[in-house]
Amino acid sequence: MSGTIDYDTYLLKLDENGVVLWGTYYGGPSIDVASQCVSDNFGNVYTVGTTNSTSGISNNGYQNSFGGGFDLFFAKFNGNGNQLWASYYGGNDVEDNPDLGIDSFGNLILVGGAVTQNINMVNPIQNGFNGGDNDAIIAKFDSACALTWSSYFEEMEMKETLLVQYLVQVLYILLAQLPLLRV
């Protein structure tokens, strides 16, 4: 069997009666899997996920080229479904388990896991990869997708995930252990 696998993300906006207001595909030529979408106080919507597409992902973003393995992606769309910007975030290996939170100013906090040891960090809490199989990563971007700060922090297991939530301008991050599904 030969061929390629191509999964794209589909973003859909419905009104309160379930009527489609708009919809759009987002992705590149390979695997693009969104894990969440959130909206801000200005009517914009953001999506985050993982990708191994080498093109079709970034548009006026912080990281405009694919790092390798699987990278995180995040994208911002206005209330009419038009993409404002999109970016990769990752190094030459695997980043996974992404989540994001938006504060009242439209700043974005991106969290995830990383096997990669060469992600560019700005004003880090932890100076480098902590070791083990996977480190958690966190990055703050402003509303125009400029990186404000970023860091590795703590070693995490592949079965762990990060959840991020802004509550009254205080950032909370939950590192949760998930049960392994055995098939």
C-alpha positions as CSV (number, residue, x, y, z in Angstrom):
1,M,0.0,0.0,0.0
2,S,1.4,3.4,-0.9
3,G,0.2,6.9,-0.7
4,T,0.2,9.7,1.8
5,I,-1.9,10.5,4.9
6,D,-3.4,13.9,5.0
7,Y,-5.5,15.1,8.0
8,D,-6.6,18.7,8.1
9,T,-8.4,20.8,10.7
10,Y,-11.9,22.1,10.0
11,L,-13.0,25.2,12.0
12,L,-16.7,25.8,12.0
13,K,-18.8,28.7,13.5
14,L,-22.5,28.1,14.3
15,D,-25.1,30.5,15.7
16,E,-27.2,29.6,18.7
17,N,-29.7,27.8,16.4
18,G,-27.0,25.6,14.8
19,V,-27.0,27.5,11.6
20,V,-23.5,27.5,10.0
21,L,-22.1,31.1,9.8
22,W,-18.8,30.1,8.3
23,G,-16.3,27.2,8.0
24,T,-12.7,26.8,6.9
25,Y,-10.1,24.1,6.5
26,Y,-6.7,24.7,8.0
27,G,-3.7,22.5,7.3
28,G,-0.9,21.4,5.1
29,P,0.0,18.3,3.0
30,S,0.4,15.9,5.9
31,I,-1.1,15.3,9.4
32,D,-2.6,18.4,11.1
33,V,-4.6,17.6,14.2
34,A,-6.2,20.3,16.2
35,S,-6.8,19.7,19.9
36,Q,-8.6,22.8,21.0
37,C,-10.1,26.2,19.9
38,V,-10.8,29.2,22.2
39,S,-12.1,32.7,21.6
40,D,-10.9,36.0,23.0
41,N,-12.9,39.1,24.1
42,F,-12.5,40.6,20.7
43,G,-14.4,37.9,18.7
44,N,-11.2,36.2,17.4
45,V,-10.9,32.4,17.5
46,Y,-7.7,30.4,18.0
47,T,-6.9,26.8,17.3
48,V,-3.9,24.7,18.5
49,G,-2.7,21.3,17.6
50,T,0.2,19.2,16.2
51,T,1.5,18.8,12.7
52,N,4.1,17.2,10.6
53,S,3.2,19.3,7.5
54,T,6.2,21.1,6.1
55,S,4.0,23.8,4.4
56,G,0.6,25.3,4.5
57,I,0.7,25.9,8.3
58,S,2.5,29.2,9.0
59,N,1.4,32.6,7.8
60,N,3.0,35.8,9.3
61,G,3.7,33.7,12.4
62,Y,6.5,33.6,15.0
63,Q,8.1,30.4,13.5
64,N,7.4,30.3,9.7
65,S,9.3,27.0,9.0
66,F,8.7,23.5,10.1
67,G,11.2,22.4,12.8
68,G,10.9,18.6,12.3
69,G,9.2,15.5,13.7
70,F,5.9,16.9,14.9
71,D,5.6,20.6,15.7
72,L,2.9,22.4,17.6
73,F,0.8,24.8,15.6
74,F,-1.5,27.7,16.6
75,A,-3.5,30.0,14.4
76,K,-5.7,33.1,14.9
77,F,-8.9,33.7,12.9
78,N,-11.2,36.8,13.1
79,G,-14.9,36.5,13.8
80,N,-15.6,36.1,10.0
81,G,-13.3,33.1,9.7
82,N,-10.4,34.9,8.0
83,Q,-6.9,33.8,9.1
84,L,-5.0,36.6,10.7
85,W,-1.8,34.7,11.4
86,A,-0.6,31.1,12.1
87,S,2.7,29.6,13.4
88,Y,4.7,26.5,14.0
89,Y,6.3,26.2,17.4
90,G,8.9,23.5,17.8
91,G,12.4,22.2,17.2
92,N,13.8,19.2,15.3
93,D,12.0,16.4,17.1
94,V,8.5,16.0,18.6
95,E,6.3,18.4,20.4
96,D,2.8,17.2,21.5
97,N,-0.2,17.6,23.9
98,P,-0.8,21.3,23.2
99,D,-3.2,23.5,25.0
100,L,-3.7,27.2,25.1
101,G,-5.2,30.0,27.1
102,I,-6.1,33.6,26.1
103,D,-6.0,36.5,28.6
104,S,-8.3,39.6,28.4
105,F,-5.7,41.5,26.3
106,G,-5.6,38.8,23.6
107,N,-2.2,37.4,24.7
108,L,-1.8,33.7,24.2
109,I,-0.2,31.1,26.5
110,L,0.8,27.9,24.7
111,V,1.8,24.8,26.6
112,G,2.8,21.3,25.5
113,G,5.3,18.6,25.8
114,A,8.6,18.4,24.0
115,V,11.2,15.7,23.2
116,T,13.1,18.4,21.3
117,Q,16.0,19.9,23.0
118,N,16.6,22.8,20.6
119,I,13.5,25.0,20.9
120,N,14.4,28.7,21.0
121,M,13.6,30.0,24.5
122,V,13.2,33.7,25.5
123,N,13.7,34.7,29.2
124,P,13.3,31.1,30.4
125,I,12.3,29.9,33.8
126,Q,14.3,26.7,33.1
127,N,17.5,27.2,31.0
128,G,17.3,24.0,29.1
129,F,15.8,20.6,28.6
130,N,15.5,18.8,31.9
131,G,16.1,15.3,30.6
132,G,14.0,12.2,30.6
133,D,11.6,11.4,27.8
134,N,9.7,14.7,27.6
135,D,9.8,18.2,29.1
136,A,6.9,20.5,29.4
137,I,7.1,23.8,27.4
138,I,5.3,27.1,27.9
139,A,5.4,30.2,25.7
140,K,3.6,33.5,25.8
141,F,2.7,35.3,22.6
142,D,1.1,38.7,22.2
143,S,-2.0,39.3,20.1
144,A,0.2,39.8,16.9
145,C,2.1,36.4,17.5
146,A,5.3,38.0,18.8
147,L,7.0,35.7,21.4
148,T,7.1,37.5,24.8
149,W,8.8,34.7,26.8
150,S,9.1,30.9,26.8
151,S,10.6,28.1,28.8
152,Y,11.1,24.4,29.3
153,F,9.8,23.4,32.7
154,E,9.8,20.1,34.5
155,E,10.2,16.6,33.1
156,M,6.9,15.0,32.2
157,E,5.8,11.6,31.0
158,M,4.3,11.1,27.6
159,K,0.9,10.2,29.2
160,E,0.7,13.5,31.0
161,T,-1.0,16.5,29.6
162,L,-1.0,20.2,30.4
163,L,-4.1,22.3,30.8
164,V,-3.9,26.1,30.9
165,Q,-6.5,28.6,32.2
166,Y,-6.5,32.3,32.8
167,L,-8.6,33.3,35.8
168,V,-8.7,37.0,36.7
169,Q,-5.3,37.6,35.0
170,V,-3.6,34.8,37.0
171,L,-2.3,31.9,34.9
172,Y,-2.9,28.4,36.2
173,I,-1.3,25.4,34.6
174,L,-2.4,21.9,35.5
175,L,-0.1,19.0,34.9
176,A,-2.4,15.9,34.9
177,Q,-1.6,12.3,34.7
178,L,-3.9,10.5,32.3
179,P,-4.7,6.8,32.5
180,L,-3.1,4.8,29.7
181,L,-5.6,3.1,27.4
182,R,-4.7,-0.5,26.9
183,V,-6.1,-2.1,23.8
